[in-house]
Amino acid sequence: MFMKNWCPYSQRAEATIKNLVDRYEKVDLANMDEGQPSGPDVQEYLFQKTKQSTVPNIFIKQQHIGGNDKLQALVANKTINEYLERL
């Protein structure tokens, strides 16, 4: 999950993911370490790949899921397990 720690949608997505899986990776675009690409550069790259300009930008097994709204919809209609079973 690519996110920004101050974003309420990122926070909600992270809370949902924590309830679904034991282990996940997140990249906080607001707090990139020195020597890494900048957050805006990563976000621009993600836009080029996914056509999504907002965070969170969620992937499961390298498959782009979308943002928080899409994640919440997958959980609500119980289709998230189809994605998680591939883990």
N, CA, C and O atoms as CSV, one atom per row, in Angstrom:
chain,resi,resn,atom,element,x,y,z
A,1,MET,N,N,0.847,-1.163,0.000
A,1,MET,CA,C,0.000,0.000,0.000
A,1,MET,C,C,0.899,1.234,0.000
A,1,MET,O,O,1.799,1.365,0.829
A,2,PHE,N,N,0.640,2.119,-0.933
A,2,PHE,CA,C,1.287,3.423,-0.956
A,2,PHE,C,C,0.312,4.390,-0.298
A,2,PHE,O,O,-0.865,4.439,-0.656
A,3,MET,N,N,0.806,5.153,0.661
A,3,MET,CA,C,-0.083,5.991,1.467
A,3,MET,C,C,0.624,7.239,1.931
A,3,MET,O,O,1.814,7.430,1.682
A,4,LYS,N,N,-0.121,8.084,2.606
A,4,LYS,CA,C,0.446,9.230,3.323
A,4,LYS,C,C,-0.124,9.162,4.736
A,4,LYS,O,O,-1.337,9.062,4.923
A,5,ASN,N,N,0.759,9.218,5.725
A,5,ASN,CA,C,0.346,8.978,7.104
A,5,ASN,C,C,-0.706,9.959,7.613
A,5,ASN,O,O,-1.438,9.627,8.545
A,6,TRP,N,N,-0.807,11.134,7.044
A,6,TRP,CA,C,-1.763,12.139,7.510
A,6,TRP,C,C,-3.111,12.033,6.797
A,6,TRP,O,O,-4.052,12.738,7.160
A,7,CYS,N,N,-3.220,11.179,5.806
A,7,CYS,CA,C,-4.430,11.062,4.990
A,7,CYS,C,C,-5.454,10.155,5.675
A,7,CYS,O,O,-5.147,8.998,5.962
A,8,PRO,N,N,-6.665,10.654,5.943
A,8,PRO,CA,C,-7.669,9.821,6.617
A,8,PRO,C,C,-8.076,8.595,5.795
A,8,PRO,O,O,-8.427,7.566,6.373
A,9,TYR,N,N,-8.039,8.679,4.471
A,9,TYR,CA,C,-8.371,7.526,3.638
A,9,TYR,C,C,-7.281,6.462,3.732
A,9,TYR,O,O,-7.569,5.265,3.744
A,10,SER,N,N,-6.043,6.904,3.796
A,10,SER,CA,C,-4.934,5.975,3.993
A,10,SER,C,C,-5.030,5.315,5.360
A,10,SER,O,O,-4.807,4.111,5.485
A,11,GLN,N,N,-5.358,6.088,6.376
A,11,GLN,CA,C,-5.487,5.540,7.726
A,11,GLN,C,C,-6.599,4.495,7.794
A,11,GLN,O,O,-6.438,3.451,8.425
A,12,ARG,N,N,-7.717,4.778,7.146
A,12,ARG,CA,C,-8.830,3.817,7.162
A,12,ARG,C,C,-8.451,2.550,6.394
A,12,ARG,O,O,-8.739,1.440,6.843
A,13,ALA,N,N,-7.813,2.713,5.252
A,13,ALA,CA,C,-7.384,1.553,4.476
A,13,ALA,C,C,-6.397,0.710,5.277
A,13,ALA,O,O,-6.491,-0.517,5.279
A,14,GLU,N,N,-5.458,1.351,5.954
A,14,GLU,CA,C,-4.483,0.604,6.741
A,14,GLU,C,C,-5.166,-0.157,7.874
A,14,GLU,O,O,-4.828,-1.312,8.133
A,15,ALA,N,N,-6.110,0.470,8.542
A,15,ALA,CA,C,-6.841,-0.217,9.612
A,15,ALA,C,C,-7.594,-1.429,9.072
A,15,ALA,O,O,-7.627,-2.477,9.716
A,16,THR,N,N,-8.188,-1.291,7.913
A,16,THR,CA,C,-8.913,-2.404,7.292
A,16,THR,C,C,-7.956,-3.526,6.932
A,16,THR,O,O,-8.235,-4.697,7.191
A,17,ILE,N,N,-6.830,-3.169,6.336
A,17,ILE,CA,C,-5.855,-4.181,5.934
A,17,ILE,C,C,-5.302,-4.913,7.154
A,17,ILE,O,O,-5.109,-6.128,7.110
A,18,LYS,N,N,-5.048,-4.188,8.236
A,18,LYS,CA,C,-4.548,-4.822,9.466
A,18,LYS,C,C,-5.526,-5.874,9.984
A,18,LYS,O,O,-5.105,-6.866,10.579
A,19,ASN,N,N,-6.825,-5.671,9.767
A,19,ASN,CA,C,-7.829,-6.638,10.198
A,19,ASN,C,C,-7.942,-7.830,9.256
A,19,ASN,O,O,-8.533,-8.850,9.609
A,20,LEU,N,N,-7.376,-7.701,8.057
A,20,LEU,CA,C,-7.494,-8.759,7.056
A,20,LEU,C,C,-6.283,-9.678,6.998
A,20,LEU,O,O,-6.425,-10.881,6.781
A,21,VAL,N,N,-5.103,-9.122,7.190
A,21,VAL,CA,C,-3.876,-9.902,7.020
A,21,VAL,C,C,-2.916,-9.649,8.170
A,21,VAL,O,O,-2.994,-8.629,8.854
A,22,ASP,N,N,-2.018,-10.591,8.368
A,22,ASP,CA,C,-1.019,-10.448,9.421
A,22,ASP,C,C,0.167,-9.595,8.982
A,22,ASP,O,O,0.811,-8.940,9.802
A,23,ARG,N,N,0.447,-9.609,7.685
A,23,ARG,CA,C,1.648,-8.940,7.187
A,23,ARG,C,C,1.309,-8.187,5.905
A,23,ARG,O,O,0.619,-8.699,5.023
A,24,TYR,N,N,1.807,-6.976,5.830
A,24,TYR,CA,C,1.633,-6.172,4.628
A,24,TYR,C,C,2.758,-5.144,4.576
A,24,TYR,O,O,3.425,-4.877,5.576
A,25,GLU,N,N,2.954,-4.578,3.399
A,25,GLU,CA,C,3.970,-3.538,3.232
A,25,GLU,C,C,3.282,-2.218,2.955
A,25,GLU,O,O,2.272,-2.155,2.253
A,26,LYS,N,N,3.851,-1.165,3.521
A,26,LYS,CA,C,3.348,0.168,3.205
A,26,LYS,C,C,4.523,1.080,2.911
A,26,LYS,O,O,5.606,0.949,3.480
A,27,VAL,N,N,4.270,2.004,2.007
A,27,VAL,CA,C,5.248,3.033,1.674
A,27,VAL,C,C,4.572,4.360,1.959
A,27,VAL,O,O,3.587,4.720,1.314
A,28,ASP,N,N,5.111,5.085,2.931
A,28,ASP,CA,C,4.555,6.377,3.311
A,28,ASP,C,C,5.197,7.451,2.440
A,28,ASP,O,O,6.344,7.838,2.660
A,29,LEU,N,N,4.454,7.923,1.462
A,29,LEU,CA,C,4.987,8.900,0.517
A,29,LEU,C,C,5.276,10.246,1.170
A,29,LEU,O,O,5.989,11.069,0.596
A,30,ALA,N,N,4.735,10.478,2.358
A,30,ALA,CA,C,4.976,11.735,3.067
A,30,ALA,C,C,6.280,11.699,3.857
A,30,ALA,O,O,6.767,12.741,4.298
A,31,ASN,N,N,6.847,10.516,4.037
A,31,ASN,CA,C,8.065,10.365,4.844
A,31,ASN,C,C,9.071,9.454,4.166
A,31,ASN,O,O,9.456,8.424,4.720
A,32,MET,N,N,9.493,9.826,2.980
A,32,MET,CA,C,10.479,9.020,2.263
A,32,MET,C,C,11.859,9.296,2.847
A,32,MET,O,O,12.188,10.438,3.167
A,33,ASP,N,N,12.662,8.247,2.983
A,33,ASP,CA,C,14.017,8.386,3.514
A,33,ASP,C,C,14.933,9.044,2.497
A,33,ASP,O,O,14.712,8.974,1.288
A,34,GLU,N,N,15.961,9.683,3.021
A,34,GLU,CA,C,16.976,10.289,2.155
A,34,GLU,C,C,17.610,9.197,1.311
A,34,GLU,O,O,17.872,8.098,1.799
A,35,GLY,N,N,17.850,9.496,0.073
A,35,GLY,CA,C,18.424,8.512,-0.834
A,35,GLY,C,C,17.372,7.743,-1.616
A,35,GLY,O,O,17.699,7.040,-2.572
A,36,GLN,N,N,16.120,7.871,-1.222
A,36,GLN,CA,C,15.024,7.254,-1.961
A,36,GLN,C,C,14.420,8.298,-2.887
A,36,GLN,O,O,14.638,9.496,-2.704
A,37,PRO,N,N,13.657,7.847,-3.886
A,37,PRO,CA,C,12.935,8.828,-4.701
A,37,PRO,C,C,11.991,9.632,-3.817
A,37,PRO,O,O,11.568,9.159,-2.762
A,38,SER,N,N,11.668,10.825,-4.239
A,38,SER,CA,C,10.759,11.650,-3.437
A,38,SER,C,C,9.335,11.103,-3.522
A,38,SER,O,O,8.980,10.413,-4.478
A,39,GLY,N,N,8.533,11.417,-2.517
A,39,GLY,CA,C,7.132,11.009,-2.513
A,39,GLY,C,C,6.397,11.446,-3.768
A,39,GLY,O,O,5.696,10.637,-4.377
A,40,PRO,N,N,6.539,12.726,-4.180
A,40,PRO,CA,C,5.866,13.156,-5.418
A,40,PRO,C,C,6.341,12.378,-6.654
A,40,PRO,O,O,5.548,12.108,-7.556
A,41,ASP,N,N,7.620,12.022,-6.697
A,41,ASP,CA,C,8.125,11.245,-7.831
A,41,ASP,C,C,7.483,9.849,-7.857
A,41,ASP,O,O,7.091,9.364,-8.918
A,42,VAL,N,N,7.381,9.219,-6.705
A,42,VAL,CA,C,6.760,7.896,-6.622
A,42,VAL,C,C,5.284,8.000,-6.992
A,42,VAL,O,O,4.759,7.156,-7.718
A,43,GLN,N,N,4.626,9.029,-6.493
A,43,GLN,CA,C,3.210,9.201,-6.789
A,43,GLN,C,C,2.993,9.430,-8.294
A,43,GLN,O,O,2.019,8.934,-8.860
A,44,GLU,N,N,3.873,10.158,-8.923
A,44,GLU,CA,C,3.773,10.367,-10.378
A,44,GLU,C,C,3.989,9.051,-11.125
A,44,GLU,O,O,3.289,8.766,-12.097
A,45,TYR,N,N,4.947,8.256,-10.676
A,45,TYR,CA,C,5.186,6.946,-11.286
A,45,TYR,C,C,3.947,6.062,-11.152
A,45,TYR,O,O,3.535,5.404,-12.107
A,46,LEU,N,N,3.356,6.055,-9.949
A,46,LEU,CA,C,2.139,5.266,-9.730
A,46,LEU,C,C,1.009,5.723,-10.645
A,46,LEU,O,O,0.256,4.900,-11.166
A,47,PHE,N,N,0.893,7.027,-10.840
A,47,PHE,CA,C,-0.134,7.546,-11.733
A,47,PHE,C,C,0.087,7.033,-13.162
A,47,PHE,O,O,-0.862,6.648,-13.845
A,48,GLN,N,N,1.332,7.033,-13.596
A,48,GLN,CA,C,1.634,6.534,-14.937
A,48,GLN,C,C,1.246,5.058,-15.085
A,48,GLN,O,O,0.796,4.637,-16.151
A,49,LYS,N,N,1.420,4.278,-14.018
A,49,LYS,CA,C,1.116,2.841,-14.056
A,49,LYS,C,C,-0.364,2.534,-13.850
A,49,LYS,O,O,-0.902,1.620,-14.475
A,50,THR,N,N,-1.033,3.306,-12.962
A,50,THR,CA,C,-2.390,2.935,-12.542
A,50,THR,C,C,-3.465,3.924,-12.969
A,50,THR,O,O,-4.654,3.610,-12.924
A,51,LYS,N,N,-3.053,5.111,-13.380
A,51,LYS,CA,C,-3.980,6.216,-13.702
A,51,LYS,C,C,-4.742,6.683,-12.461
A,51,LYS,O,O,-5.775,7.343,-12.577
A,52,GLN,N,N,-4.239,6.345,-11.288
A,52,GLN,CA,C,-4.808,6.804,-10.020
A,52,GLN,C,C,-3.846,7.812,-9.420
A,52,GLN,O,O,-2.673,7.507,-9.206
A,53,SER,N,N,-4.341,9.018,-9.146
A,53,SER,CA,C,-3.458,10.079,-8.649
A,53,SER,C,C,-3.548,10.262,-7.140
A,53,SER,O,O,-2.843,11.103,-6.583
A,54,THR,N,N,-4.390,9.503,-6.475
A,54,THR,CA,C,-4.622,9.686,-5.047
A,54,THR,C,C,-4.045,8.527,-4.237
A,54,THR,O,O,-3.708,7.471,-4.772
A,55,VAL,N,N,-3.945,8.758,-2.945
A,55,VAL,CA,C,-3.568,7.704,-1.998
A,55,VAL,C,C,-4.764,7.431,-1.101
A,55,VAL,O,O,-5.600,8.313,-0.903
A,56,PRO,N,N,-4.858,6.252,-0.569
A,56,PRO,CA,C,-3.937,5.141,-0.724
A,56,PRO,C,C,-4.051,4.524,-2.115
A,56,PRO,O,O,-5.092,4.589,-2.769
A,57,ASN,N,N,-2.975,3.942,-2.529
A,57,ASN,CA,C,-2.915,3.229,-3.796
A,57,ASN,C,C,-2.526,1.804,-3.420
A,57,ASN,O,O,-1.386,1.547,-3.033
A,58,ILE,N,N,-3.470,0.889,-3.535
A,58,ILE,CA,C,-3.341,-0.440,-2.930
A,58,ILE,C,C,-3.119,-1.505,-3.996
A,58,ILE,O,O,-3.779,-1.532,-5.035
A,59,PHE,N,N,-2.162,-2.381,-3.698
A,59,PHE,CA,C,-1.870,-3.531,-4.546
A,59,PHE,C,C,-1.941,-4.787,-3.683
A,59,PHE,O,O,-1.546,-4.771,-2.517
A,60,ILE,N,N,-2.444,-5.868,-4.257
A,60,ILE,CA,C,-2.394,-7.180,-3.617
A,60,ILE,C,C,-1.727,-8.108,-4.610
A,60,ILE,O,O,-2.216,-8.308,-5.721
A,61,LYS,N,N,-0.599,-8.676,-4.196
A,61,LYS,CA,C,0.190,-9.551,-5.068
A,61,LYS,C,C,0.457,-8.889,-6.408
A,61,LYS,O,O,0.264,-9.495,-7.462
A,62,GLN,N,N,0.895,-7.663,-6.362
A,62,GLN,CA,C,1.266,-6.855,-7.523
A,62,GLN,C,C,0.095,-6.529,-8.439
A,62,GLN,O,O,0.294,-6.007,-9.536
A,63,GLN,N,N,-1.125,-6.831,-8.001
A,63,GLN,CA,C,-2.313,-6.466,-8.769
A,63,GLN,C,C,-2.903,-5.204,-8.159
A,63,GLN,O,O,-3.178,-5.154,-6.960
A,64,HIS,N,N,-3.095,-4.193,-8.983
A,64,HIS,CA,C,-3.641,-2.927,-8.496
A,64,HIS,C,C,-5.104,-3.116,-8.128
A,64,HIS,O,O,-5.908,-3.583,-8.934
A,65,ILE,N,N,-5.436,-2.745,-6.891
A,65,ILE,CA,C,-6.804,-2.843,-6.390
A,65,ILE,C,C,-7.522,-1.513,-6.548
A,65,ILE,O,O,-8.683,-1.475,-6.956
A,66,GLY,N,N,-6.841,-0.430,-6.227
A,66,GLY,CA,C,-7.436,0.896,-6.261
A,66,GLY,C,C,-7.158,1.599,-4.953
A,66,GLY,O,O,-6.106,1.412,-4.343
A,67,GLY,N,N,-8.115,2.415,-4.524
A,67,GLY,CA,C,-7.958,3.178,-3.296
A,67,GLY,C,C,-8.813,2.641,-2.173
A,67,GLY,O,O,-9.283,1.504,-2.221
A,68,ASN,N,N,-9.010,3.467,-1.163
A,68,ASN,CA,C,-9.771,3.064,0.005
A,68,ASN,C,C,-11.215,2.694,-0.340
A,68,ASN,O,O,-11.734,1.700,0.168
A,69,ASP,N,N,-11.860,3.474,-1.189
A,69,ASP,CA,C,-13.257,3.162,-1.539
A,69,ASP,C,C,-13.377,1.777,-2.151
A,69,ASP,O,O,-14.292,1.025,-1.815
A,70,LYS,N,N,-12.469,1.439,-3.039
A,70,LYS,CA,C,-12.491,0.121,-3.680
A,70,LYS,C,C,-12.231,-0.973,-2.653
A,70,LYS,O,O,-12.898,-2.007,-2.666
A,71,LEU,N,N,-11.263,-0.753,-1.760
A,71,LEU,CA,C,-10.973,-1.728,-0.714
A,71,LEU,C,C,-12.198,-1.954,0.163
A,71,LEU,O,O,-12.561,-3.097,0.443
A,72,GLN,N,N,-12.838,-0.869,0.597
A,72,GLN,CA,C,-14.012,-1.002,1.461
A,72,GLN,C,C,-15.148,-1.721,0.738
A,72,GLN,O,O,-15.878,-2.497,1.355
A,73,ALA,N,N,-15.303,-1.471,-0.561
A,73,ALA,CA,C,-16.338,-2.153,-1.339
A,73,ALA,C,C,-16.037,-3.645,-1.442
A,73,ALA,O,O,-16.949,-4.465,-1.334
A,74,LEU,N,N,-14.780,-4.006,-1.646
A,74,LEU,CA,C,-14.409,-5.419,-1.717
A,74,LEU,C,C,-14.679,-6.126,-0.391
A,74,LEU,O,O,-15.099,-7.283,-0.374
A,75,VAL,N,N,-14.438,-5.433,0.710
A,75,VAL,CA,C,-14.709,-6.008,2.032
A,75,VAL,C,C,-16.215,-6.132,2.236
A,75,VAL,O,O,-16.695,-7.168,2.695
A,76,ALA,N,N,-16.962,-5.084,1.899
A,76,ALA,CA,C,-18.410,-5.076,2.117
A,76,ALA,C,C,-19.122,-6.167,1.323
A,76,ALA,O,O,-20.041,-6.810,1.829
A,77,ASN,N,N,-18.692,-6.374,0.074
A,77,ASN,CA,C,-19.374,-7.403,-0.722
A,77,ASN,C,C,-18.675,-8.761,-0.644
A,77,ASN,O,O,-18.990,-9.685,-1.395
A,78,LYS,N,N,-17.725,-8.858,0.278
A,78,LYS,CA,C,-17.037,-10.106,0.609
A,78,LYS,C,C,-16.259,-10.722,-0.553
A,78,LYS,O,O,-16.064,-11.937,-0.592
A,79,THR,N,N,-15.821,-9.903,-1.486
A,79,THR,CA,C,-14.990,-10.418,-2.579
A,79,THR,C,C,-13.501,-10.208,-2.327
A,79,THR,O,O,-12.672,-10.621,-3.138
A,80,ILE,N,N,-13.155,-9.574,-1.218
A,80,ILE,CA,C,-11.743,-9.358,-0.891
A,80,ILE,C,C,-11.009,-10.687,-0.747
A,80,ILE,O,O,-9.822,-10.772,-1.058
A,81,ASN,N,N,-11.701,-11.721,-0.281
A,81,ASN,CA,C,-11.056,-13.016,-0.085
A,81,ASN,C,C,-10.540,-13.617,-1.387
A,81,ASN,O,O,-9.564,-14.368,-1.383
A,82,GLU,N,N,-11.196,-13.286,-2.507
A,82,GLU,CA,C,-10.701,-13.763,-3.802
A,82,GLU,C,C,-9.302,-13.245,-4.066
A,82,GLU,O,O,-8.476,-13.953,-4.642
A,83,TYR,N,N,-9.029,-12.022,-3.654
A,83,TYR,CA,C,-7.703,-11.436,-3.825
A,83,TYR,C,C,-6.719,-12.001,-2.798
A,83,TYR,O,O,-5.574,-12.308,-3.128
A,84,LEU,N,N,-7.172,-12.132,-1.564
A,84,LEU,CA,C,-6.284,-12.568,-0.491
A,84,LEU,C,C,-5.900,-14.040,-0.617
A,84,LEU,O,O,-4.812,-14.428,-0.191
A,85,GLU,N,N,-6.771,-14.864,-1.194
A,85,GLU,CA,C,-6.463,-16.278,-1.350
A,85,GLU,C,C,-5.278,-16.512,-2.267
A,85,GLU,O,O,-4.655,-17.573,-2.231
A,86,ARG,N,N,-4.972,-15.528,-3.081
A,86,ARG,CA,C,-3.843,-15.649,-4.002
A,86,ARG,C,C,-2.507,-15.422,-3.295
A,86,ARG,O,O,-1.447,-15.628,-3.885
A,87,LEU,N,N,-2.558,-14.997,-2.034
A,87,LEU,CA,C,-1.313,-14.694,-1.311
A,87,LEU,C,C,-0.496,-15.930,-1.016
A,87,LEU,O,O,0.574,-15.834,-0.415
